[in-house]
């Protein structure tokens, strides 16, 4: 039975895009300062458990964000009864070791996608971690009875997952849809976009890649296009629009005025769609790459050759179907 709280909960949009985390309400982009602030807050709620993961000795006394030092500011500074430990976090594969040496600390945790060498792993007082290494602890805290720890940990997991910093069992690699019309084919190949009706609660916003399945009608009229899944494109951004004019405004904001002027011909046919009471998702994708040649046939992905019924796949699934 639904409670009053369940019925009153609605989607939060920022600039037309669905907000899936508290951090996302402050902006859609991934920001190191935003991410480290969230992590610092979660650490302060359960400092002993993080100190054990970080290998900081002693009993934790305080957690500080952006502490000012002589040369710079540290991301997260944790003081314990045995000394101070610093956490320097990066959202890329940058190695922050040299930067961490600017801060007086007994221990250093380098949270980065950088792959540490054997020599770096043996450095005394230095521990390299990836964001995914924190997932198990965050999931444990997300099941905590303490309300603040539970909420903050879940929100941090959502934010990390949304920006592909971690992979959970619910992660979605590839979003697939049928393309069987001239307009949508040109929109994908020429304008690097895809448009479909908005579905509340869809996992599409979590997908990393878009893979269209080309139908018979398209393949018949375009010799270079074959039936099946052949192209894959990285999803750069997902927006929600309600009118064709709003679609143009969003495209201009995402890609720029010059781009819109040069590609408007591919968006114009969408003006004739039925926009009455119809929100639509707009996927902005990177350059489509020919991955499967010959294409993956839908009969290998589902039962029957009807309209593509499954919309979410992993690379493993597609490659297994390709080899059938």
N, C-alpha and C positions, 0 to 999 in steps of 0.2 A: 504494500500500500504506500502511495506517495505521501510525503509529508508536505506541509505548507511551504517549507524551505525549498523542497524539490520543485514544486510548481512555480515558485517565484523566481527561480534561477534562470537567467537568460544569457545568451552569448554577449561577450564584450568585444567590440570592434575598435580598432585603431587605424584610421585612414582606410577603412574598408576591409582590413585584414583581421582575421580572428585572433584574439589574444588568448593564449593558452597558459600563461603564467603571470604572476605578479610583476616580475621584471619586464615581461613583454609589454605591460601597460605603459612603461616609460619610454618605449621605442622598440622598433622591430629588429634593429641590428644587434649583432653580438658585440658586446663591449667588455673589455678586460676589467675595467673599474666596476662595472655593474656586477660582473660575475664574482669577482673577489669580495665585493661587499656582501653578497648573498652568502658566499662560503664562510666569511668571517662571522657572520651572524649565526650560522648553523654551528660553527665551531664553539662559539661562546655558550651555546645552549647545551653542549655536551663535550666540554674540553678534554676530559680525561680520555675518552675513547679516541679522539683525534690524535692526542699526544701519543697514544699507543701505536697508532698507524704510522705517525710521523717519526716515532722513536725518539721523542723528546722525554728526557728523564725528569723525575720530580713531580710534585703536585702542581697543577696549573693554577696560576694566580690571576692572570689578566690576558685579554686578547685585544689588540689594537689594530686599527686599519689606517693605512697611509701614515705611519709614524715618521716624523721628520728626523733625518740624520744629517750628518755633516755634508754629504754629497748629494743625497737624493732621499726619496721616500720609499720605505719598504711596503709591500702589499699587505701582508699580515704578520704581526709580531706577537708571539706568544711567550709570556714570562712564566716560568715555573720556579719552584723552590730550589732547583738545581742549575738554573741559568735561563738564557733566552734562546728561542728558536725563531727563525724567520721562514715564511712561506712566500716564495716568489712565483707568481702564476703567469702563464702565457697561454693564449688561445691558439697559437700557431706552433710550428716545430722549432721555434727559436730556443737556443740554449741559454738560459738566464744565469749560468754559473758565475761569469765574471761580474754581472750586475749584482748578484747576491753578496759578493765579497765587499761591496761598499758599506754593508751594514754590520755592525758589531754583534755577532751572534755565536753561540756555542754549537748550534745545529742549523742546517739549511735544508729545506725541502724545496725542490724545484719541480713545480707542477706544470708540465709541458708535454706537447706531442713529440718533442725531440726524443729520438731513440738513443739512449746512453750507451757508450762503449763499455767494454769490460773494465777498462782503466777508470772511467768515470764512476762506475758502480762501486768501485773499491775505495773511493775517496772517503777519508775519515770525516764523520760529521755531516756528510752530504747524502741525501736520498732523492733519487729521481723517481717521480711518479707521473702517470698519465691520469687524465680526468676519469677515465674508465675504472681506474684502480680505487676510486672513492665510491663507486656505485654500490658495492655490497654494504658498506657502512651506512650510506644514505638510505638504502632500502630498509635496513634495520631500524633506523631512526624514523622512517616514514610509517613504520608500524608501531611506534612508541605510544604510550598512553598519555604522554605529556603533549598537550595541544600545540604549543608553539613549535616544538621540535618536529612534530608530525607534519604540520602545515609547511614549515620552512623547508624541510627536507624534500617533501613531495614537490614543492614548487621549484626547488633547485634541480631536481631530476627532470622535471618537465622542460625547464629552460635549457639544460644541457642536451636533452634528447631532441628538442626542437631545432637546435643548431648543430646537430650531428656531432656533438662532442663526446657522446657516449652512445652505446647501442644496447637497447634492452630487448626483452623477448617480444615487445610490441612494436619494435622498429619496423618501418616500411622502407624497402629499398626502391621498388619500382611501381609506379602508378601507370596502368595501361587502359587505353580507351580505343574504341573503334573510330577510324576515319574512313569515310566512304563517300565524301563529297568534295567537289573541286575547291570550294571556298575554304574548308577546314584544312585541306591538304596544303594549299598555298600559304595559309596562315601559319602552319607549322614549319614548312620548309623554307619559306621566304621571310616571314616575320618573326620566327622563333617564338610562337605563342600558341596556346590552345585555350579554347573557351567551352565551358560546359555548365549545365545547371548546378546551382549551389545545393549541396546536400548537407543539412545540419548534422554534425557529429561524425562526418566522414573522416577516415584516416588519411585522406589525400594530402592534407596540410603537413603530414609527417614524412611524406615520400621524398626521397632524394633525387629520383630520376623519373622521367616520363617516357613511356614507350608506346607509340601508336600502333594499332593493328590495321593495316591497309586492306580494304575490302576488294571484292571482284570488280565493282564499278570503276574504281580508281585505277586498278591494275590494267583494266581493259583499254582505258583511254590514255594511259601514260606508260609507254614502253619501258621507261627506266624504273618504274615502281612495280614491285611484285607483291602478291598476296601474302600476308603474314606480318610478323614482327621483325623488322630489320634494323630500324633506326632507334637509338636511345639518346636522350638529351638530359643533361643535368638541370634540375629545377632551381632557378635562381630566386624566384619570388612568386608568391601567390596573393592575388588581390580579389576582392569581391565587389562587383558593380551591379547596378540596377537598371541603367539605361545605356544606350549606345554613346551618348554624349559623355557620360561618366567614364565609359571605356576609353574614349579618346583622351580625356583628362588624365586618367591613370597611366595610360601608355606614354603620354608626354612627360608625366612626373617621373616615371621609371626609366624611360629610355632617352628622353630629351626631345626638344622641339625639332631639331634637325632630323633626327631619326624618324619622328612621326611624319614629317613632310615627305620623306623618301619612301615610307612604307604604308601610307594611308590607304592606298589602293587595295591593300590586302585586308584592311579592316572595314572598308566601306560596305562590302556585301553583308556584313553582320547587322547593318542598320535595318535590313528587312526582316530580321528575326522577330518573333513575338516577345516583346520585352514587358508585356503587361504582367505585373505581380510576379516577376521572375528574377530572382537574384542569380547571378552567374559568377562562377569562379574563373579567373583569368590566370593561366600559368604562363609566366615568362621563363623561357628556357635558354640554355646556352646552345651553341652550334650543334645541330643533330649529327651524330656519328653513326656511320654504317657499321654495325657490330655483327649482325647475323646475315651471312650470305652463303647458302640460301636462307630465306627467312624462316622463323619459327612459325609453324602452322597452329592455328587455334585448336585443331582437333587433338593436338598433343598436349594442350593446356587444359582442356575441358572435354566433357562428353558432348558429342555432336558438333555440327558445323554452323550452328545458329549464331545469333548476335553474341559478341564477347560478354560472357556473364561474370567472369572473374576479373577483378580490377587491380589486385595487388599481388605482386610476385617478388621473389628474390632472384638474384642473378643465377644462383644454383638451379632454381626451378627452370628458368629459361634455357640455360645451357643443357640441362638434362633433356628438356623437350626438343631442343635443337638436334640432339644426337639420336633421336628416335628414328 
